[in-house]
Amino acid sequence: MENLIAKKYAKAILERKDSKEFYKLLSQLSPAFTLPKFKMILESNEYKKDQKLKILMSFFQNVKPSFEHFIRLLTQNSRLTLIPKIVEELRKQEALKAQIYTGIVYSEQALEQTKINDLEKKLSEKFKVSIKLENQITKTQGIKISLEELGYEISFSIQGLQTKMSDYILKTL
């Protein structure tokens, strides 16, 4: 539900002429939402909405009234926690316009940047679009590449390879 609401806000921002400025300013706010105390303040009923607005506006020196009005609107509707999702949706929409797709490479260990760049190049050639990959470390064995926006996912695990090899050997017997 929250993603749907964030998409509506992002769509409204993208229709504005100053959408890039909104994106830039919202991107400055987004990292603060990783702090538990910051999120607690914004979600708390102990703080008035005007206090929350002042806290958010303290991140900026000079902003256009339209941006301040947007933050005020989010505050009044108790939708401040949607800011990171709005930023992510804006990033996705801008990437779609530029035909740059993002993906995630899940691996047990951090991959070298040269390997990631090689994967990006090969996948970009395959799909005929520009692809940017991020490496995310997980506890699962093997490697998994997920390009959610393109609906593509590939995984390779040693366990899966062993299973296929044993199935093949059993079939030949």
MDAnalysis code that builds the backbone (N, CA, C; Angstrom):
import MDAnalysis as mda
import numpy as np

u = mda.Universe.empty(519, n_residues=173, atom_resindex=np.repeat(np.arange(173), 3), trajectory=True)
u.add_TopologyAttr("name", ["N", "CA", "C"] * 173)
u.add_TopologyAttr("resid", np.arange(1, 174))
u.add_TopologyAttr("resname", ["MET", "GLU", "ASN", "LEU", "ILE", "ALA", "LYS", "LYS", "TYR", "ALA", "LYS", "ALA", "ILE", "LEU", "GLU", "ARG", "LYS", "ASP", "SER", "LYS", "GLU", "PHE", "TYR", "LYS", "LEU", "LEU", "SER", "GLN", "LEU", "SER", "PRO", "ALA", "PHE", "THR", "LEU", "PRO", "LYS", "PHE", "LYS", "MET", "ILE", "LEU", "GLU", "SER", "ASN", "GLU", "TYR", "LYS", "LYS", "ASP", "GLN", "LYS", "LEU", "LYS", "ILE", "LEU", "MET", "SER", "PHE", "PHE", "GLN", "ASN", "VAL", "LYS", "PRO", "SER", "PHE", "GLU", "HIS", "PHE", "ILE", "ARG", "LEU", "LEU", "THR", "GLN", "ASN", "SER", "ARG", "LEU", "THR", "LEU", "ILE", "PRO", "LYS", "ILE", "VAL", "GLU", "GLU", "LEU", "ARG", "LYS", "GLN", "GLU", "ALA", "LEU", "LYS", "ALA", "GLN", "ILE", "TYR", "THR", "GLY", "ILE", "VAL", "TYR", "SER", "GLU", "GLN", "ALA", "LEU", "GLU", "GLN", "THR", "LYS", "ILE", "ASN", "ASP", "LEU", "GLU", "LYS", "LYS", "LEU", "SER", "GLU", "LYS", "PHE", "LYS", "VAL", "SER", "ILE", "LYS", "LEU", "GLU", "ASN", "GLN", "ILE", "THR", "LYS", "THR", "GLN", "GLY", "ILE", "LYS", "ILE", "SER", "LEU", "GLU", "GLU", "LEU", "GLY", "TYR", "GLU", "ILE", "SER", "PHE", "SER", "ILE", "GLN", "GLY", "LEU", "GLN", "THR", "LYS", "MET", "SER", "ASP", "TYR", "ILE", "LEU", "LYS", "THR", "LEU"])
u.atoms.positions = np.array([
    [0.823, -1.194, 0.000],
    [0.000, 0.000, 0.000],
    [0.870, 1.262, 0.000],
    [1.916, 1.231, 0.859],
    [2.794, 2.393, 0.930],
    [3.503, 2.634, -0.397],
    [3.898, 1.549, -1.082],
    [4.568, 1.704, -2.367],
    [3.652, 2.367, -3.392],
    [2.387, 2.020, -3.355],
    [1.417, 2.600, -4.271],
    [1.256, 4.103, -4.016],
    [1.186, 4.459, -2.750],
    [1.064, 5.873, -2.381],
    [2.332, 6.631, -2.784],
    [3.503, 6.026, -2.533],
    [4.771, 6.660, -2.906],
    [4.847, 6.868, -4.414],
    [4.335, 5.899, -5.189],
    [4.333, 6.030, -6.644],
    [3.471, 7.204, -7.093],
    [2.347, 7.424, -6.404],
    [1.472, 8.545, -6.763],
    [2.159, 9.879, -6.499],
    [2.844, 9.976, -5.353],
    [3.586, 11.206, -5.056],
    [4.717, 11.410, -6.071],
    [5.423, 10.339, -6.396],
    [6.524, 10.428, -7.360],
    [6.002, 10.854, -8.729],
    [4.874, 10.314, -9.123],
    [4.287, 10.674, -10.417],
    [3.942, 12.164, -10.449],
    [3.380, 12.655, -9.352],
    [3.038, 14.080, -9.283],
    [4.291, 14.948, -9.360],
    [5.358, 14.504, -8.708],
    [6.611, 15.267, -8.749],
    [7.186, 15.267, -10.155],
    [7.146, 14.116, -10.820],
    [7.719, 14.010, -12.166],
    [6.985, 14.871, -13.183],
    [5.760, 15.207, -12.916],
    [4.999, 16.066, -13.828],
    [5.376, 17.540, -13.677],
    [6.131, 17.849, -12.632],
    [6.554, 19.230, -12.394],
    [7.789, 19.568, -13.229],
    [7.949, 20.849, -13.535],
    [9.139, 21.289, -14.268],
    [10.384, 21.226, -13.395],
    [10.205, 21.382, -12.087],
    [11.349, 21.366, -11.167],
    [11.502, 20.015, -10.465],
    [11.158, 18.949, -11.162],
    [11.205, 17.611, -10.550],
    [12.625, 17.213, -10.142],
    [13.628, 17.630, -10.920],
    [15.012, 17.294, -10.582],
    [15.429, 17.954, -9.273],
    [14.957, 19.154, -9.034],
    [15.265, 19.849, -7.786],
    [14.581, 19.152, -6.606],
    [13.338, 18.752, -6.792],
    [12.626, 18.002, -5.748],
    [13.385, 16.716, -5.421],
    [13.807, 16.013, -6.474],
    [14.532, 14.758, -6.280],
    [15.825, 14.996, -5.501],
    [16.534, 16.035, -5.878],
    [17.800, 16.354, -5.204],
    [17.568, 16.657, -3.720],
    [16.567, 17.460, -3.424],
    [16.284, 17.829, -2.033],
    [15.781, 16.634, -1.222],
    [14.897, 15.848, -1.810],
    [14.393, 14.665, -1.106],
    [15.514, 13.644, -0.878],
    [16.446, 13.584, -1.821],
    [17.582, 12.666, -1.674],
    [18.468, 13.072, -0.505],
    [18.500, 14.347, -0.202],
    [19.267, 14.811, 0.958],
    [18.608, 14.363, 2.257],
    [17.298, 14.268, 2.253],
    [16.564, 13.840, 3.453],
    [16.593, 12.333, 3.667],
    [16.591, 11.602, 2.590],
    [16.427, 10.149, 2.639],
    [17.406, 9.417, 3.570],
    [18.701, 9.739, 3.588],
    [19.616, 9.005, 4.481],
    [19.276, 9.155, 5.970],
    [18.636, 10.235, 6.342],
    [18.275, 10.436, 7.750],
    [17.281, 9.374, 8.228],
    [16.542, 8.799, 7.309],
    [15.536, 7.798, 7.678],
    [16.155, 6.457, 8.076],
    [17.455, 6.314, 7.885],
    [18.122, 5.093, 8.341],
    [18.423, 5.154, 9.839],
    [18.300, 6.345, 10.414],
    [18.542, 6.510, 11.852],
    [17.269, 6.192, 12.634],
    [17.324, 5.228, 13.530],
    [16.123, 4.843, 14.281],
    [15.499, 5.999, 15.086],
    [16.320, 6.842, 15.689],
    [15.778, 7.954, 16.483],
    [15.034, 8.951, 15.604],
    [15.569, 9.193, 14.423],
    [14.921, 10.119, 13.494],
    [13.551, 9.590, 13.089],
    [13.495, 8.305, 12.729],
    [12.224, 7.700, 12.359],
    [11.244, 7.717, 13.530],
    [11.766, 7.476, 14.730],
    [10.914, 7.460, 15.912],
    [10.271, 8.837, 16.137],
    [11.041, 9.890, 15.941],
    [10.511, 11.248, 16.111],
    [9.395, 11.509, 15.103],
    [9.633, 11.134, 13.853],
    [8.636, 11.391, 12.806],
    [7.375, 10.554, 12.970],
    [7.515, 9.380, 13.544],
    [6.359, 8.508, 13.736],
    [5.650, 8.764, 15.062],
    [6.295, 9.504, 15.947],
    [5.765, 9.721, 17.292],
    [4.598, 10.711, 17.303],
    [3.668, 10.466, 18.197],
    [2.554, 11.394, 18.397],
    [2.896, 12.451, 19.448],
    [4.039, 12.293, 20.099],
    [4.459, 13.245, 21.118],
    [4.889, 14.576, 20.510],
    [5.343, 14.533, 19.275],
    [5.766, 15.752, 18.582],
    [4.639, 16.237, 17.686],
    [4.411, 17.533, 17.724],
    [3.385, 18.117, 16.860],
    [3.886, 18.132, 15.418],
    [2.944, 18.199, 14.520],
    [3.289, 18.187, 13.099],
    [4.140, 19.397, 12.723],
    [3.901, 20.538, 13.356],
    [4.717, 21.721, 13.080],
    [6.165, 21.511, 13.511],
    [6.356, 20.810, 14.620],
    [7.713, 20.510, 15.085],
    [8.420, 19.579, 14.102],
    [7.701, 18.610, 13.611],
    [8.271, 17.681, 12.637],
    [8.650, 18.420, 11.356],
    [7.797, 19.324, 10.938],
    [8.069, 20.120, 9.740],
    [9.336, 20.949, 9.931],
    [9.473, 21.574, 11.098],
    [10.668, 22.381, 11.382],
    [11.924, 21.522, 11.369],
    [11.829, 20.326, 11.919],
    [12.987, 19.418, 11.915],
    [13.401, 19.105, 10.476],
    [12.436, 18.777, 9.642],
    [12.745, 18.438, 8.251],
    [13.279, 19.638, 7.477],
    [12.692, 20.777, 7.685],
    [13.129, 21.961, 6.951],
    [14.493, 22.456, 7.423],
    [14.917, 22.040, 8.616],
    [16.239, 22.441, 9.111],
    [17.367, 21.798, 8.297],
    [17.058, 20.816, 7.484],
    [18.052, 20.188, 6.625],
    [18.453, 21.099, 5.464],
    [17.643, 22.094, 5.199],
    [17.847, 22.935, 4.020],
    [18.049, 24.392, 4.418],
    [18.794, 25.106, 3.574],
    [18.990, 26.531, 3.828],
    [17.923, 27.358, 3.117],
    [17.877, 27.241, 1.823],
    [16.880, 27.974, 1.041],
    [16.182, 27.006, 0.094],
    [14.878, 26.928, 0.226],
    [14.102, 26.092, -0.691],
    [12.941, 26.914, -1.236],
    [12.470, 26.463, -2.377],
    [11.313, 27.127, -2.973],
    [10.080, 26.848, -2.121],
    [9.135, 27.762, -2.123],
    [7.900, 27.543, -1.364],
    [7.157, 26.279, -1.792],
    [7.272, 25.911, -3.059],
    [6.570, 24.718, -3.533],
    [7.116, 23.452, -2.860],
    [8.425, 23.397, -2.638],
    [9.005, 22.234, -1.960],
    [8.580, 22.227, -0.491],
    [8.615, 23.369, 0.131],
    [8.190, 23.457, 1.533],
    [6.713, 23.056, 1.653],
    [5.907, 23.477, 0.700],
    [4.493, 23.092, 0.695],
    [4.342, 21.576, 0.553],
    [5.175, 20.964, -0.276],
    [5.135, 19.511, -0.455],
    [5.466, 18.795, 0.862],
    [6.493, 19.247, 1.537],
    [6.873, 18.648, 2.829],
    [5.760, 18.878, 3.850],
    [5.159, 20.053, 3.806],
    [4.036, 20.349, 4.709],
    [2.864, 19.410, 4.429],
    [2.599, 19.162, 3.155],
    [1.527, 18.241, 2.762],
    [1.797, 16.827, 3.294],
    [3.028, 16.361, 3.133],
    [3.391, 15.045, 3.670],
    [3.239, 15.012, 5.188],
    [3.604, 16.100, 5.832],
    [3.501, 16.184, 7.295],
    [2.039, 16.135, 7.728],
    [1.205, 16.942, 7.100],
    [-0.208, 16.998, 7.472],
    [-0.915, 15.662, 7.245],
    [-0.488, 14.937, 6.221],
    [-1.105, 13.640, 5.914],
    [-0.407, 12.472, 6.607],
    [0.541, 12.773, 7.484],
    [1.312, 11.751, 8.216],
    [1.960, 10.746, 7.267],
    [2.594, 11.279, 6.240],
    [3.233, 10.431, 5.232],
    [4.739, 10.704, 5.129],
    [5.323, 11.233, 6.173],
    [6.739, 11.564, 6.134],
    [7.621, 10.337, 5.957],
    [7.193, 9.217, 6.494],
    [8.003, 7.998, 6.388],
    [8.040, 7.453, 4.958],
    [7.242, 8.028, 4.081],
    [7.255, 7.611, 2.674],
    [8.381, 8.259, 1.871],
    [9.059, 9.237, 2.451],
    [10.082, 9.979, 1.706],
    [11.128, 9.057, 1.073],
    [11.710, 8.081, 1.794],
    [12.691, 7.200, 1.121],
    [12.081, 6.411, -0.042],
    [10.833, 6.001, 0.089],
    [10.179, 5.259, -0.988],
    [9.883, 6.172, -2.181],
    [9.540, 7.413, -1.902],
    [9.315, 8.386, -2.978],
    [10.622, 8.626, -3.723],
    [11.717, 8.779, -2.979],
    [13.032, 8.988, -3.595],
    [13.403, 7.790, -4.467],
    [13.182, 6.594, -3.962],
    [13.496, 5.382, -4.723],
    [12.648, 5.303, -6.000],
    [11.391, 5.643, -5.890],
    [10.515, 5.621, -7.069],
    [10.937, 6.680, -8.087],
    [11.330, 7.862, -7.613],
    [11.822, 8.906, -8.521],
    [13.084, 8.432, -9.240],
    [13.968, 7.771, -8.491],
    [15.204, 7.252, -9.080],
    [14.882, 6.223, -10.166],
    [13.937, 5.336, -9.878],
    [13.549, 4.315, -10.846],
    [12.959, 4.943, -12.105],
    [12.086, 5.921, -11.917],
    [11.436, 6.551, -13.067],
    [12.447, 7.298, -13.937],
    [13.403, 7.978, -13.300],
    [14.442, 8.680, -14.054],
    [15.312, 7.682, -14.806],
    [15.611, 6.553, -14.171],
    [16.411, 5.518, -14.818],
    [15.666, 4.926, -16.009],
    [14.347, 4.745, -15.857],
    [13.556, 4.222, -16.973],
    [13.562, 5.191, -18.150],
    [13.480, 6.476, -17.862],
    [13.526, 7.471, -18.938],
    [14.856, 7.408, -19.679],
    [15.936, 7.244, -18.924],
    [17.272, 7.199, -19.516],
    [17.640, 5.789, -19.976],
    [16.737, 4.838, -19.787],
    [16.935, 3.426, -20.089],
    [18.171, 2.873, -19.375],
    [18.295, 3.233, -18.106],
    [19.339, 2.684, -17.239],
    [18.619, 1.873, -16.173],
    [18.883, 0.596, -16.162],
    [18.226, -0.291, -15.221],
    [19.213, -0.719, -14.141],
    [18.707, -0.856, -12.936],
    [19.568, -1.272, -11.836],
    [19.251, -2.700, -11.445],
    [20.273, -3.376, -10.992],
    [20.117, -4.748, -10.551],
    [20.997, -5.010, -9.347],
    [20.784, -6.148, -8.749],
    [21.539, -6.511, -7.558],
    [22.204, -7.861, -7.789],
    [23.479, -7.937, -7.446],
    [24.216, -9.191, -7.488],
    [24.362, -9.655, -6.050],
    [23.679, -10.737, -5.713],
    [23.766, -11.298, -4.367],
    [24.885, -12.334, -4.362],
    [25.794, -12.200, -3.407],
    [26.887, -13.161, -3.305],
    [27.302, -13.316, -1.852],
    [28.030, -14.401, -1.608],
    [28.467, -14.691, -0.244],
    [29.611, -13.762, 0.176],
    [30.411, -13.352, -0.800],
    [31.538, -12.440, -0.558],
    [31.419, -11.257, -1.508],
    [32.075, -10.169, -1.144],
    [32.067, -8.989, -2.005],
    [32.798, -9.307, -3.309],
    [32.198, -8.925, -4.412],
    [32.813, -9.141, -5.720],
    [33.696, -7.956, -6.074],
    [34.736, -8.225, -6.845],
    [35.617, -7.157, -7.305],
    [34.841, -6.268, -8.276],
    [35.170, -4.993, -8.280],
    [34.476, -4.047, -9.153],
    [34.651, -4.416, -10.622],
    [35.800, -4.978, -10.980],
    [36.017, -5.370, -12.377],
    [35.051, -6.469, -12.800],
    [34.760, -7.411, -11.889],
    [33.806, -8.479, -12.197],
    [32.391, -7.924, -12.340],
    [32.049, -6.974, -11.473],
    [30.727, -6.346, -11.557],
    [30.601, -5.588, -12.873],
    [31.649, -4.862, -13.235],
    [31.639, -4.114, -14.502],
    [31.499, -5.056, -15.694],
    [32.165, -6.201, -15.631],
    [32.075, -7.192, -16.705],
    [30.649, -7.733, -16.817],
    [30.037, -8.030, -15.668],
    [28.643, -8.497, -15.664],
    [27.718, -7.427, -16.246],
    [27.930, -6.176, -15.849],
    [27.111, -5.071, -16.368],
    [27.205, -5.005, -17.883],
    [28.430, -5.110, -18.393],
    [28.651, -5.017, -19.836],
    [27.946, -6.149, -20.579],
    [28.096, -7.372, -20.072],
    [27.494, -8.534, -20.744],
    [25.968, -8.476, -20.693],
    [25.420, -8.102, -19.547],
    [23.960, -8.006, -19.438],
    [23.416, -6.853, -20.283],
    [24.156, -5.747, -20.338],
    [23.740, -4.607, -21.167],
    [23.677, -5.013, -22.630],
    [24.660, -5.797, -23.078],
    [24.664, -6.269, -24.460],
    [23.494, -7.221, -24.720],
    [23.216, -8.082, -23.759],
    [22.133, -9.063, -23.917],
    [20.771, -8.383, -24.028],
    [20.520, -7.397, -23.153],
    [19.209, -6.742, -23.116],
    [19.140, -5.467, -23.960],
    [20.283, -5.035, -24.476],
    [20.365, -3.818, -25.300],
    [19.876, -2.570, -24.553],
    [20.199, -2.521, -23.272],
    [19.935, -1.352, -22.430],
    [21.136, -1.180, -21.505],
    [21.206, -0.072, -20.842],
    [22.288, 0.162, -19.894],
    [21.889, -0.397, -18.526],
    [22.786, -1.179, -17.941],
    [22.503, -1.817, -16.655],
    [23.580, -1.449, -15.654],
    [23.152, -1.098, -14.461],
    [24.052, -0.776, -13.355],
    [23.785, -1.772, -12.239],
    [24.829, -2.469, -11.799],
    [24.683, -3.495, -10.771],
    [25.302, -3.066, -9.444],
    [24.661, -3.495, -8.369],
    [25.184, -3.300, -7.022],
    [25.432, -4.678, -6.427],
    [26.463, -4.786, -5.610],
    [26.764, -6.061, -4.962],
    [26.192, -6.042, -3.551],
    [25.456, -7.093, -3.225],
    [24.890, -7.216, -1.889],
    [25.309, -8.576, -1.329],
    [25.893, -8.548, -0.142],
    [26.402, -9.765, 0.468],
    [25.287, -10.462, 1.238],
    [25.144, -11.777, 0.980],
    [24.129, -12.583, 1.660],
    [24.781, -13.842, 2.222],
    [24.016, -14.590, 2.973],
    [24.543, -15.819, 3.574],
    [24.362, -17.041, 2.683],
    [23.634, -16.887, 1.605],
    [23.404, -18.030, 0.715],
    [24.631, -18.291, -0.149],
    [24.861, -19.572, -0.442],
    [25.984, -19.942, -1.287],
    [25.626, -19.702, -2.738],
    [26.612, -19.325, -3.509],
    [26.394, -19.104, -4.921],
    [26.198, -17.631, -5.237],
    [25.779, -17.383, -6.468],
    [25.579, -16.014, -6.945],
    [24.197, -15.913, -7.564],
    [23.544, -14.789, -7.299],
    [22.222, -14.543, -7.862],
    [22.208, -13.118, -8.398],
    [21.741, -12.955, -9.616],
    [21.615, -11.628, -10.229],
    [20.141, -11.356, -10.439],
    [19.687, -10.238, -9.913],
    [18.281, -9.882, -10.018],
    [18.139, -8.519, -10.691],
    [17.425, -8.499, -11.806],
    [17.078, -7.264, -12.511],
    [15.566, -7.133, -12.444],
    [15.095, -6.637, -11.324],
    [13.658, -6.594, -11.039],
    [12.875, -5.817, -12.088],
    [13.427, -4.689, -12.521],
    [12.710, -3.838, -13.476],
    [12.536, -4.507, -14.844],
    [13.440, -5.432, -15.163],
    [13.345, -6.157, -16.427],
    [12.693, -7.523, -16.264],
    [12.398, -7.905, -15.028],
    [11.793, -9.198, -14.763],
    [12.752, -10.351, -15.022],
    [14.021, -10.144, -14.737],
    [15.057, -11.133, -15.022],
    [15.776, -11.513, -13.739],
    [15.972, -12.804, -13.563],
    [16.701, -13.293, -12.397],
    [17.445, -14.562, -12.781],
    [18.708, -14.625, -12.405],
    [19.503, -15.815, -12.677],
    [20.299, -16.136, -11.417],
    [20.401, -17.421, -11.126],
    [21.185, -17.799, -9.956],
    [22.027, -19.019, -10.279],
    [23.133, -19.085, -9.620],
    [24.055, -20.197, -9.794],
    [24.559, -20.583, -8.423],
    [24.329, -21.826, -8.054],
    [24.818, -22.287, -6.759],
    [25.519, -23.626, -6.937],
    [26.466, -23.882, -6.096],
    [27.213, -25.131, -6.150],
    [26.285, -26.305, -5.850],
    [25.384, -26.113, -4.908],
    [24.442, -27.167, -4.551],
    [23.556, -27.530, -5.748],
    [23.086, -26.517, -6.471],
    [22.267, -26.761, -7.661],
    [23.043, -27.505, -8.732],
    [24.320, -27.155, -8.909],
    [25.166, -27.825, -9.890],
    [25.378, -29.285, -9.501],
    [25.620, -29.525, -8.213],
    [25.809, -30.898, -7.748],
    [24.541, -31.728, -7.962],
    [23.388, -31.139, -7.714],
    [22.115, -31.834, -7.907],
    [21.921, -32.191, -9.375],
    [22.190, -31.256, -10.260],
    [22.032, -31.519, -11.698],
    [23.000, -32.581, -12.178],
    [24.235, -32.550, -11.657],
    [25.230, -33.555, -12.054],
    [24.813, -34.947, -11.581],
    [24.335, -35.046, -10.354],
    [23.924, -36.358, -9.846],
    [22.693, -36.869, -10.607],
    [21.768, -35.972, -10.962],
    [20.611, -36.377, -11.773],
    [21.061, -36.902, -13.136],
    [22.016, -36.208, -13.735],
    [22.537, -36.607, -15.044],
    [23.216, -37.978, -14.969],
    [24.005, -38.174, -13.918],
    [24.698, -39.456, -13.736],
    [23.686, -40.576, -13.543],
    [22.653, -40.323, -12.737],
    [21.622, -41.338, -12.504],
    [20.856, -41.675, -13.786],
    [20.623, -40.693, -14.627],
    [19.914, -40.934, -15.895],
    [20.737, -41.787, -16.838],
    [22.056, -41.585, -16.823],
    [22.915, -42.359, -17.737],
    [23.065, -43.795, -17.294],
    [22.831, -44.058, -16.014],
    [22.924, -45.442, -15.518],
    [21.658, -46.131, -15.831],
])
